[in-house]
């Protein structure tokens, strides 16, 4: 394969090769302008402790040290390419940060790179995040990542034969939970309308809704319909009080 080789023989992809240099520089400068950036990178001994400790490195062609090195070398070409697929192998466990003698935080750098990738709505990012649409819908409309009725035996065959038994009479089992917020099967727990409104405010102020609209317009429309309905309900409750 042709191209600039980095990491474990990963070439720069054909898709990012054609992107204008000025655009690559703009994106990497957006990463470096984040207020956290200077707190996450200080230098590098090339000791390799971060990569040796990295769980993702055991299963993927991914190296935290490579991330740090490319920023120190200001290798715009490679960093831009990494932002399309490479960085998504990171599990965000931050073991690299704990183990680094320089207290570098490669996982933190990856977090910033991911946020910038989402804000810029890279096609590769859209494809990578598409399978998580159902979870995102659940989180943004109920405040829960999963719900009891999502744990179907067919979806989790590796959980063993007793999974089907656990799902029988699910509603009755949930009703036996001793606290009211845990009795629903549609959510892991009930989130109050007031808490939901607070979450919407945070997501609106931090640009989460705007990023979602760029990544998945259809999912954005579904979520916003629910958000606006809840906001109207809250406004009516507030006016009645």
C-alpha positions as CSV (number, residue, x, y, z in Angstrom):
1,X,0.0,0.0,0.0
2,X,1.3,3.5,-0.8
3,X,1.2,6.6,1.3
4,X,2.9,7.8,4.5
5,X,3.2,4.8,6.8
6,X,2.7,5.4,10.5
7,X,1.9,3.3,13.6
8,X,1.8,-0.3,12.7
9,X,2.0,-0.1,8.9
10,X,-1.1,2.0,8.6
11,X,-0.9,4.2,5.5
12,X,-2.7,7.5,5.0
13,X,-6.0,6.6,3.4
14,X,-6.9,7.7,-0.1
15,X,-9.9,9.6,1.2
16,X,-7.8,12.0,3.3
17,X,-5.0,12.4,0.8
18,X,-7.2,14.5,-1.4
19,X,-8.2,16.9,1.4
20,X,-6.6,20.4,0.9
21,X,-3.6,21.1,3.1
22,X,-5.2,24.2,4.5
23,X,-8.3,22.3,5.7
24,X,-6.1,19.7,7.5
25,X,-4.2,22.5,9.2
26,X,-7.5,24.2,10.2
27,X,-8.8,21.0,11.8
28,X,-5.6,20.2,13.7
29,X,-5.4,23.8,14.9
30,X,-9.0,23.4,16.2
31,X,-7.7,20.5,18.3
32,X,-4.7,22.4,19.6
33,X,-6.8,25.4,20.5
34,X,-8.9,23.4,23.0
35,X,-8.1,24.7,26.5
36,X,-7.3,21.1,27.7
37,X,-4.7,20.5,25.0
38,X,-1.7,22.0,26.9
39,X,-2.6,20.1,30.0
40,X,-2.5,16.8,28.2
41,X,0.9,16.9,26.5
42,X,4.3,17.9,28.0
43,X,7.0,15.8,26.3
44,X,7.9,12.2,25.6
45,X,10.7,9.9,26.6
46,X,9.7,7.3,24.0
47,X,9.6,4.7,26.8
48,X,6.5,3.1,25.4
49,X,4.9,2.5,28.8
50,X,1.6,4.0,27.5
51,X,1.4,1.6,24.6
52,X,2.5,-1.4,26.6
53,X,-0.2,-0.7,29.1
54,X,-2.9,0.1,26.5
55,X,-5.8,-2.5,26.3
56,X,-6.7,-1.4,22.8
57,X,-3.1,-2.0,21.7
58,X,-3.6,-5.7,22.4
59,X,-6.4,-6.0,19.9
60,X,-6.0,-3.2,17.4
61,X,-3.2,-1.4,15.4
62,X,-3.3,1.5,17.9
63,X,-0.6,3.2,19.9
64,X,-1.1,6.1,22.4
65,X,2.6,6.9,22.0
66,X,2.0,7.4,18.3
67,X,-0.6,10.1,19.1
68,X,1.8,12.0,21.4
69,X,4.7,11.7,19.0
70,X,2.7,13.0,16.0
71,X,1.6,16.1,18.0
72,X,5.1,16.8,19.1
73,X,6.3,16.5,15.5
74,X,3.4,18.6,14.3
75,X,2.7,16.0,11.7
76,X,-0.6,17.5,10.4
77,X,-1.0,14.9,7.6
78,X,-0.9,11.9,9.8
79,X,-2.9,13.5,12.7
80,X,-5.7,14.5,10.3
81,X,-5.8,10.9,8.9
82,X,-5.8,9.5,12.5
83,X,-9.0,11.5,13.2
84,X,-11.0,9.5,10.7
85,X,-10.6,6.0,12.1
86,X,-7.4,5.4,14.1
87,X,-8.5,7.3,17.3
88,X,-11.7,5.4,17.6
89,X,-9.8,2.3,18.7
90,X,-9.1,4.0,22.0
91,X,-11.2,2.7,24.9
92,X,-10.9,5.9,27.0
93,X,-9.6,4.0,30.0
94,X,-6.8,6.5,30.6
95,X,-4.3,3.9,31.7
96,X,-1.8,5.7,29.4
97,X,-2.2,8.8,31.5
98,X,-1.8,7.0,34.8
99,X,1.4,5.2,33.6
100,X,3.2,8.1,31.8
101,X,6.2,9.4,33.6
102,X,5.6,12.8,31.9
103,X,2.0,12.7,32.9
104,X,0.9,13.0,29.3
105,X,-2.7,12.2,28.6
106,X,-3.0,10.5,25.2
107,X,-6.5,9.4,26.0
108,X,-7.4,13.1,26.7
109,X,-5.9,14.1,23.3
110,X,-8.0,11.4,21.7
111,X,-11.1,12.8,23.4
112,X,-10.4,16.3,22.0
113,X,-9.7,14.8,18.5
114,X,-13.0,12.9,18.6
115,X,-15.0,16.0,19.6
116,X,-13.5,17.9,16.7
117,X,-14.2,15.0,14.3
118,X,-17.8,15.1,15.4
119,X,-18.1,18.9,15.1
120,X,-16.7,18.7,11.6
121,X,-19.0,15.8,10.7
122,X,-16.4,13.6,9.0
123,X,-18.0,10.9,6.9
124,X,-15.9,8.2,8.6
125,X,-17.2,9.5,12.0
126,X,-20.8,9.3,10.8
127,X,-20.3,5.7,9.7
128,X,-18.5,4.8,13.0
129,X,-21.2,6.3,15.2
130,X,-24.3,5.2,13.2
131,X,-24.6,1.8,15.1
132,X,-24.9,3.8,18.4
133,X,-28.0,5.7,17.2
134,X,-30.4,3.7,19.3
135,X,-28.4,4.2,22.4
136,X,-28.0,7.9,21.7
137,X,-31.8,8.2,21.2
138,X,-32.4,6.4,24.5
139,X,-29.9,8.7,26.4
140,X,-31.1,12.0,25.0
141,X,-34.8,11.2,25.4
142,X,-35.0,9.3,28.6
143,X,-31.6,10.0,30.4
144,X,-30.9,6.3,30.3
145,X,-28.3,4.4,28.2
146,X,-30.2,1.1,28.3
147,X,-33.6,-0.1,29.4
148,X,-34.8,-3.5,30.7
149,X,-36.8,-4.3,27.5
150,X,-33.6,-3.8,25.4
151,X,-32.0,-6.9,27.0
152,X,-33.5,-9.5,24.7
153,X,-32.1,-13.0,24.6
154,X,-31.6,-12.9,20.8
155,X,-29.5,-9.8,21.1
156,X,-27.2,-11.3,23.7
157,X,-26.7,-15.0,23.0
158,X,-23.3,-15.0,24.8
159,X,-25.1,-14.2,28.1
160,X,-26.2,-17.9,28.3
161,X,-29.5,-19.8,28.4
162,X,-30.7,-18.2,31.6
163,X,-31.1,-14.9,29.8
164,X,-34.5,-16.0,28.5
165,X,-35.6,-16.9,32.0
166,X,-34.6,-13.5,33.3
167,X,-36.8,-11.8,30.7
168,X,-39.9,-13.7,31.6
169,X,-42.5,-11.7,33.6
170,X,-40.2,-8.7,33.2
171,X,-42.8,-6.1,34.3
172,X,-43.7,-8.0,37.4
173,X,-40.0,-8.3,38.3
174,X,-39.5,-4.6,37.8
175,X,-42.5,-3.7,39.9
176,X,-40.9,-5.6,42.8
177,X,-38.0,-3.1,42.8
178,X,-38.3,-1.3,46.2
179,X,-37.8,2.2,44.8
180,X,-40.3,3.9,42.4
181,X,-37.9,5.2,39.8
182,X,-36.8,1.7,39.0
183,X,-40.2,0.1,38.2
184,X,-40.3,1.0,34.5
185,X,-39.3,-1.5,31.7
186,X,-38.9,1.2,29.1
187,X,-36.1,2.9,31.1
188,X,-33.5,1.7,33.6
189,X,-34.9,4.3,36.0
190,X,-37.3,7.3,35.7
191,X,-35.8,10.7,35.1
192,X,-37.9,13.7,36.3
193,X,-39.1,16.2,33.7
194,X,-37.1,18.9,35.6
195,X,-33.9,16.9,35.3
196,X,-34.6,16.3,31.6
197,X,-35.0,20.1,31.0
198,X,-31.6,20.7,32.7
199,X,-30.0,18.1,30.4
200,X,-31.5,19.8,27.3
201,X,-30.1,23.1,28.5
202,X,-26.6,21.7,28.9
203,X,-26.7,20.0,25.5
204,X,-28.0,23.2,23.8
205,X,-25.5,25.4,25.5
206,X,-22.5,23.1,24.7
207,X,-23.5,22.6,21.1
208,X,-24.4,18.9,21.4
209,X,-27.7,19.3,19.5
210,X,-25.9,21.2,16.7
211,X,-23.3,18.4,16.4
212,X,-26.0,15.8,16.3
213,X,-27.8,17.6,13.5
214,X,-24.6,17.5,11.4
215,X,-24.0,13.8,12.1
216,X,-27.5,12.4,11.7
217,X,-30.2,14.8,10.7
218,X,-33.0,12.1,10.9
219,X,-32.0,11.2,14.5
220,X,-31.8,14.8,15.4
221,X,-35.3,15.5,14.2
222,X,-36.7,12.6,16.1
223,X,-34.9,13.7,19.3
224,X,-35.9,17.3,18.9
225,X,-39.6,16.4,18.6
226,X,-39.4,14.7,22.0
227,X,-37.3,17.5,23.5
228,X,-39.7,20.2,22.3
229,X,-42.7,18.3,23.5
230,X,-41.1,17.9,27.0
231,X,-40.2,21.6,27.1
232,X,-43.8,22.5,26.3
233,X,-45.0,20.2,29.1
234,X,-42.5,21.8,31.5
235,X,-43.6,25.3,30.5
236,X,-47.2,24.5,31.1
237,X,-46.4,23.0,34.5
238,X,-44.4,26.1,35.4
239,X,-47.2,28.5,34.3
240,X,-49.8,26.5,36.4
241,X,-47.7,26.9,39.5
